[in-house]
């Protein structure tokens, strides 16, 4: 079900539905990149939307009102019933054989599109399996670490990881974390002071959280690890 249809069924603005989805994405509940698509708005401009499976749709709407959830559930039941009925395409009872054949062909093509979409979803889940395993291992460890230690865990040269994090605005030129990455729970700012004559000098050290390490790993995997020519998903 597309985010556009969800907005129509719930009476919400589409940008608000997208905002809710992005919040779930930041929490790691939904992997939005797997479901991203394009639609044309009322001015025929290409806009981003999301095509969600049933699980993600129900997660999204779990916080909506009872009436809004009911509208979504009723729509899903109707969609499932349509799929069930289309498992064995039947030739419509038209008096015009050409029209009947055309209608059957369209029904068959629609079914093949659904099958192709299901195959792509399965392939994406297979591709994501290493990322899920890595994330579970990191969360189990549940310790913040320095960037150089994160690089070791990711099997990336420390200087290379510093460069990537600076390029994509995780840390600044002084290797200090940006506030939005701190707010997202990916990085932490550790404040320290020097010793002796430098005891009044404040130092800032960036720490990578388990959530941040899993997110960096996910971004690097999606861009072929060390390929920084395109923006990673993190």
C-alpha positions in Angstrom: 0.0 0.0 0.0 1.5 3.3 -1.0 1.9 6.2 1.5 -0.2 8.3 -0.9 -3.1 5.8 -0.4 -2.5 5.7 3.3 -2.8 9.5 3.4 -6.1 9.4 1.5 -7.6 6.6 3.6 -6.6 8.2 7.0 -7.4 11.8 5.9 -3.8 12.9 6.7 -1.6 15.0 4.6 1.0 13.0 2.6 3.9 14.9 4.0 2.8 14.1 7.5 2.6 10.4 6.7 6.1 10.6 5.2 7.2 12.4 8.4 5.8 9.5 10.5 7.6 7.0 8.3 10.9 8.8 8.6 10.6 8.8 12.4 10.1 5.0 12.3 13.1 4.8 10.0 15.3 6.8 12.4 14.2 4.4 15.1 15.3 1.4 13.0 11.8 -0.1 12.9 11.3 0.4 9.1 13.9 0.4 6.4 12.5 3.1 4.2 15.0 2.6 1.4 13.6 -0.8 0.6 10.2 0.7 -0.1 10.9 4.1 -1.8 9.1 5.0 -5.0 7.9 7.9 -7.1 4.5 9.4 -7.8 3.3 12.5 -9.6 1.5 15.1 -7.6 -1.4 17.3 -8.7 1.1 19.5 -10.6 2.6 16.5 -12.4 5.8 16.8 -10.4 7.7 13.7 -9.4 7.6 13.3 -5.6 8.9 10.6 -3.3 6.4 8.1 -1.8 6.7 4.6 -0.1 5.1 1.3 -1.1 4.7 -0.6 2.2 4.0 -4.3 2.9 1.3 -5.1 5.3 3.6 -5.3 8.4 5.1 -1.9 7.8 1.7 -0.4 7.1 0.2 -1.7 10.4 3.3 -0.5 12.3 2.9 3.0 10.8 -0.8 3.2 11.6 -0.6 1.6 15.1 -0.5 5.1 16.6 -3.3 6.5 14.5 -6.9 6.8 15.6 -9.3 3.8 15.7 -11.2 5.1 12.7 -8.0 5.6 10.7 -6.7 2.1 11.6 -10.1 0.6 10.7 -9.9 2.2 7.2 -6.5 0.8 6.6 -7.4 -2.7 7.8 -10.6 -2.7 5.7 -8.5 -1.7 2.6 -5.9 -4.5 3.3 -8.7 -7.1 3.6 -10.1 -5.9 0.3 -6.7 -6.1 -1.4 -6.0 -9.6 0.0 -9.4 -10.7 -1.3 -8.6 -9.4 -4.7 -5.3 -11.2 -4.8 -7.0 -14.4 -3.6 -9.6 -14.2 -6.4 -6.9 -13.4 -9.0 -4.8 -16.6 -8.2 -6.6 -18.3 -11.1 -7.4 -15.7 -13.8 -10.8 -16.4 -15.4 -11.8 -15.3 -18.9 -14.5 -12.6 -18.4 -17.9 -13.4 -19.8 -17.8 -10.9 -22.7 -19.7 -11.3 -25.9 -16.8 -9.8 -27.7 -13.9 -12.4 -27.8 -11.3 -9.7 -28.4 -12.4 -7.7 -25.4 -12.4 -10.8 -23.3 -8.9 -11.8 -24.4 -7.6 -8.2 -23.7 -9.2 -8.2 -20.2 -7.7 -11.6 -19.4 -4.2 -10.5 -20.6 -4.4 -7.4 -18.4 -5.3 -9.5 -15.4 -2.4 -11.8 -16.1 0.1 -9.0 -16.5 -1.1 -7.4 -13.2 -0.6 -10.8 -11.5 2.9 -11.1 -13.0 3.8 -7.6 -11.7 2.8 -8.7 -8.2 4.9 -11.8 -8.4 7.9 -9.8 -9.6 7.5 -7.4 -6.7 7.4 -10.3 -4.3 10.6 -11.7 -5.7 12.3 -8.3 -5.4 11.2 -8.1 -1.8 12.7 -11.5 -1.1 15.9 -10.6 -2.8 16.2 -7.4 -0.7 15.7 -9.4 2.5 18.5 -11.8 1.5 20.7 -8.8 0.7 19.9 -7.2 4.1 20.7 -10.4 6.1 24.4 -9.5 6.7 23.4 -6.1 7.9 20.8 -7.5 10.3 23.4 -10.0 11.7 26.0 -7.2 12.2 23.4 -4.9 13.8 22.3 -7.7 16.3 26.0 -8.4 17.2 26.7 -4.7 17.8 23.6 -4.2 19.9 24.5 -7.2 22.0 27.9 -5.7 22.6 26.2 -2.4 23.6 29.3 -0.2 24.2 30.3 3.2 22.8 33.6 3.2 21.0 36.1 5.6 19.4 36.0 6.1 15.7 39.3 4.3 15.3 37.8 1.3 17.1 34.7 1.5 14.9 36.9 1.4 11.9 38.5 -1.7 13.1 35.1 -3.3 13.6 34.1 -2.3 10.1 37.4 -3.5 8.6 38.0 0.0 7.2 41.2 2.1 7.6 40.6 4.7 10.4 41.6 7.7 8.2 39.2 6.4 5.5 36.3 6.2 8.0 37.1 9.7 9.3 37.0 11.0 5.7 33.7 9.3 5.0 32.1 10.6 8.2 33.3 14.2 7.4 32.1 13.9 3.8 28.6 12.9 4.8 28.3 15.4 7.7 28.6 13.1 10.7 31.6 14.9 12.0 33.1 18.3 11.2 36.7 19.1 10.2 37.7 19.0 13.9 36.3 15.5 14.1 33.5 16.7 16.4 30.0 15.2 16.0 27.2 17.2 14.4 24.2 17.7 16.7 21.7 15.9 14.5 23.7 12.7 14.7 23.8 13.0 18.4 20.1 13.6 18.5 19.6 10.5 16.3 21.6 8.4 18.9 24.4 7.6 16.4 27.2 9.6 18.1 28.1 11.0 21.5 30.3 14.0 22.5 32.9 13.2 25.2 34.3 16.3 26.9 37.7 16.1 28.6 40.4 18.4 29.8 44.2 18.3 29.5 46.7 17.6 32.3 49.2 19.9 33.9 49.6 23.2 32.3 47.0 22.3 29.7 44.4 21.4 32.4 42.1 24.3 31.4 42.1 23.2 27.8 38.8 21.5 26.8 38.9 18.6 24.4 36.0 17.1 22.5 36.1 13.4 21.5 33.6 11.7 19.3 32.2 8.3 20.4 30.2 6.0 18.1 27.2 4.3 19.7 26.2 0.7 18.9 23.2 2.2 16.9 25.6 4.5 15.0 28.0 1.6 14.2 25.2 -0.5 12.8 24.0 2.5 10.8 27.5 3.2 9.4 27.9 -0.5 8.5 24.5 -0.4 6.6 25.5 2.7 4.7 28.9 1.3 3.7 27.4 -2.0 2.6 24.9 -0.2 0.4 27.6 1.7 -1.4 30.0 -1.1 -2.0 31.9 -0.5 1.3 34.6 2.0 0.2 32.8 3.6 -2.7 32.3 7.2 -1.5 31.5 8.5 -5.0 27.8 8.2 -4.2 26.0 9.1 -1.0 25.5 6.2 1.4 22.2 5.5 2.9 23.3 6.7 6.3 
